[in-house]
Amino acid sequence: MAPGGNDPASDKRYFRIGEVAKITGVKPYVLRYWESEFRWMAPQKSKSKQRLYRRRDIDMILLIKKLLYEQRYTIAGARKKLRELGSGRALEEGSLSVETDHQARFRKIRKELEQIRAML
């Protein structure tokens, strides 16, 4: 459930913390904690002081989640990695690795289908 696509929320510009938690699979209290650890991650706030995240913020949260949970970086290590790459390049690199994962999965499926076809 990523921002965009056929989701009714795809036209939204801003997302509240509960919506972001559902989209990213990261609990709201973890998102608030990450705000203190990753200083650049400071979403805008509404007049009622609710956090308002943009799509780019959600993409960065997904990247941080990947660095911390999948690639096993520490928070300090993830912060350093993001600083080294810069935010734009970090997002590109994060999306490239997802694209590569999809490509590998498609190649595997294609190979299996070709094997099935050869058996027929």
CYANA upper distance limits for C-alpha pairs under 8 A (distance plus 0.5 A):
  1 MET  CA      7 ASP  CA      8.41
  1 MET  CA     23 ILE  CA      6.01
  1 MET  CA     24 THR  CA      8.21
  2 ALA  CA     23 ILE  CA      6.37
  2 ALA  CA     24 THR  CA      7.87
  3 PRO  CA      7 ASP  CA      8.08
  3 PRO  CA      9 ALA  CA      7.82
  3 PRO  CA     10 SER  CA      6.42
  3 PRO  CA     23 ILE  CA      7.65
  3 PRO  CA     55 ARG  CA      7.10
  3 PRO  CA     58 ILE  CA      8.22
  4 GLY  CA      9 ALA  CA      7.70
  4 GLY  CA     10 SER  CA      4.68
  4 GLY  CA     11 ASP  CA      7.90
  5 GLY  CA     10 SER  CA      6.69
  6 ASN  CA     10 SER  CA      7.30
 13 ARG  CA     54 ARG  CA      6.56
 13 ARG  CA     55 ARG  CA      7.63
 14 TYR  CA     52 LEU  CA      5.97
 14 TYR  CA     53 TYR  CA      5.80
 14 TYR  CA     54 ARG  CA      5.45
 14 TYR  CA     55 ARG  CA      7.86
 15 PHE  CA     19 GLU  CA      6.45
 15 PHE  CA     20 VAL  CA      6.77
 15 PHE  CA     52 LEU  CA      5.86
 15 PHE  CA     53 TYR  CA      5.50
 15 PHE  CA     54 ARG  CA      6.92
 16 ARG  CA     20 VAL  CA      6.78
 16 ARG  CA     50 GLN  CA      7.48
 16 ARG  CA     51 ARG  CA      6.31
 16 ARG  CA     52 LEU  CA      5.60
 16 ARG  CA     53 TYR  CA      6.81
 17 ILE  CA     21 ALA  CA      6.53
 17 ILE  CA     28 PRO  CA      6.67
 17 ILE  CA     31 LEU  CA      8.41
 17 ILE  CA     50 GLN  CA      8.37
 17 ILE  CA     51 ARG  CA      6.60
 17 ILE  CA     52 LEU  CA      7.50
 17 ILE  CA     53 TYR  CA      7.74
 18 GLY  CA     22 LYS  CA      6.90
 18 GLY  CA     28 PRO  CA      6.97
 19 GLU  CA     23 ILE  CA      6.69
 20 VAL  CA     24 THR  CA      6.43
 20 VAL  CA     25 GLY  CA      8.46
 20 VAL  CA     26 VAL  CA      8.33
 20 VAL  CA     53 TYR  CA      7.95
 20 VAL  CA     58 ILE  CA      7.33
 21 ALA  CA     25 GLY  CA      5.90
 21 ALA  CA     26 VAL  CA      5.44
 21 ALA  CA     27 LYS  CA      5.82
 21 ALA  CA     28 PRO  CA      6.22
 21 ALA  CA     31 LEU  CA      8.29
 22 LYS  CA     26 VAL  CA      7.71
 22 LYS  CA     27 LYS  CA      8.50
 24 THR  CA     58 ILE  CA      7.78
 24 THR  CA     61 ILE  CA      7.82
 24 THR  CA     62 LEU  CA      6.66
 26 VAL  CA     30 VAL  CA      7.01
 26 VAL  CA     31 LEU  CA      7.26
 26 VAL  CA     65 LYS  CA      8.34
 27 LYS  CA     31 LEU  CA      6.98
 28 PRO  CA     32 ARG  CA      6.77
 29 TYR  CA     33 TYR  CA      6.67
 30 VAL  CA     34 TRP  CA      6.57
 31 LEU  CA     35 GLU  CA      6.84
 32 ARG  CA     36 SER  CA      7.43
 33 TYR  CA     37 GLU  CA      7.08
 34 TRP  CA     38 PHE  CA      6.21
 34 TRP  CA     41 MET  CA      7.99
 35 GLU  CA     39 ARG  CA      6.51
 35 GLU  CA     40 TRP  CA      8.12
 35 GLU  CA     41 MET  CA      5.68
 35 GLU  CA     42 ALA  CA      6.42
 37 GLU  CA     75 ILE  CA      7.97
 38 PHE  CA     79 ARG  CA      7.21
 41 MET  CA     57 ASP  CA      7.82
 43 PRO  CA     51 ARG  CA      6.30
 43 PRO  CA     52 LEU  CA      6.12
 43 PRO  CA     53 TYR  CA      5.82
 43 PRO  CA     54 ARG  CA      8.24
 43 PRO  CA     57 ASP  CA      8.04
 44 GLN  CA     51 ARG  CA      6.38
 44 GLN  CA     52 LEU  CA      5.71
 44 GLN  CA     53 TYR  CA      7.29
 45 LYS  CA     49 LYS  CA      5.61
 45 LYS  CA     50 GLN  CA      5.73
 45 LYS  CA     51 ARG  CA      5.08
 45 LYS  CA     52 LEU  CA      6.03
 46 SER  CA     50 GLN  CA      5.75
 46 SER  CA     51 ARG  CA      7.08
 46 SER  CA     52 LEU  CA      7.23
 53 TYR  CA     57 ASP  CA      6.29
 53 TYR  CA     58 ILE  CA      7.37
 54 ARG  CA     58 ILE  CA      7.00
 55 ARG  CA     59 ASP  CA      6.77
 56 ARG  CA     60 MET  CA      6.77
 57 ASP  CA     61 ILE  CA      6.67
 58 ILE  CA     62 LEU  CA      6.70
 59 ASP  CA     63 LEU  CA      6.76
 59 ASP  CA     91 LEU  CA      7.51
 60 MET  CA     64 ILE  CA      6.61
 60 MET  CA     87 SER  CA      8.47
 60 MET  CA     91 LEU  CA      7.12
 61 ILE  CA     65 LYS  CA      6.55
 62 LEU  CA     66 LYS  CA      6.67
 63 LEU  CA     67 LEU  CA      6.72
 63 LEU  CA     90 ALA  CA      8.41
 63 LEU  CA     91 LEU  CA      7.56
 63 LEU  CA     94 GLY  CA      6.50
 64 ILE  CA     68 LEU  CA      6.56
 64 ILE  CA     78 ALA  CA      7.47
 65 LYS  CA     69 TYR  CA      6.18
 65 LYS  CA     70 GLU  CA      7.98
 66 LYS  CA     70 GLU  CA      5.51
 66 LYS  CA     71 GLN  CA      6.81
 67 LEU  CA     71 GLN  CA      5.40
 67 LEU  CA     72 ARG  CA      6.71
 67 LEU  CA     73 TYR  CA      6.10
 67 LEU  CA     78 ALA  CA      6.63
 68 LEU  CA     72 ARG  CA      5.42
 68 LEU  CA     73 TYR  CA      5.32
 68 LEU  CA     74 THR  CA      6.74
 68 LEU  CA     75 ILE  CA      7.38
 68 LEU  CA     78 ALA  CA      7.32
 69 TYR  CA     73 TYR  CA      7.99
 73 TYR  CA     77 GLY  CA      5.95
 73 TYR  CA     78 ALA  CA      6.09
 74 THR  CA     78 ALA  CA      6.54
 75 ILE  CA     79 ARG  CA      6.54
 76 ALA  CA     80 LYS  CA      6.66
 77 GLY  CA     81 LYS  CA      6.59
 78 ALA  CA     82 LEU  CA      6.61
 79 ARG  CA     83 ARG  CA      6.62
 80 LYS  CA     84 GLU  CA      6.58
 81 LYS  CA     85 LEU  CA      6.76
 82 LEU  CA     86 GLY  CA      6.26
 82 LEU  CA     87 SER  CA      6.97
 82 LEU  CA     90 ALA  CA      6.63
 83 ARG  CA     87 SER  CA      7.89
 85 LEU  CA     89 ARG  CA      6.09
 85 LEU  CA     90 ALA  CA      5.81
 86 GLY  CA     90 ALA  CA      6.38
 87 SER  CA     91 LEU  CA      6.70
 88 GLY  CA     92 GLU  CA      6.87
 89 ARG  CA     93 GLU  CA      6.50
 90 ALA  CA     94 GLY  CA      6.49
 91 LEU  CA     95 SER  CA      6.62
 92 GLU  CA     96 LEU  CA      6.52
 93 GLU  CA     97 SER  CA      6.76
 94 GLY  CA     98 VAL  CA      7.00
 95 SER  CA     99 GLU  CA      6.59
 96 LEU  CA    100 THR  CA      6.55
 97 SER  CA    101 ASP  CA      6.68
 98 VAL  CA    102 HIS  CA      6.84
 99 GLU  CA    103 GLN  CA      6.65
100 THR  CA    104 ALA  CA      6.66
101 ASP  CA    105 ARG  CA      6.75
102 HIS  CA    106 PHE  CA      6.62
103 GLN  CA    107 ARG  CA      6.65
104 ALA  CA    108 LYS  CA      6.77
105 ARG  CA    109 ILE  CA      6.79
106 PHE  CA    110 ARG  CA      6.53
107 ARG  CA    111 LYS  CA      6.63
108 LYS  CA    112 GLU  CA      6.77
109 ILE  CA    113 LEU  CA      6.66
110 ARG  CA    114 GLU  CA      6.65
111 LYS  CA    115 GLN  CA      6.77
112 GLU  CA    116 ILE  CA      6.79
113 LEU  CA    117 ARG  CA      6.62
114 GLU  CA    118 ALA  CA      6.64
115 GLN  CA    119 MET  CA      6.91
116 ILE  CA    120 LEU  CA      7.13
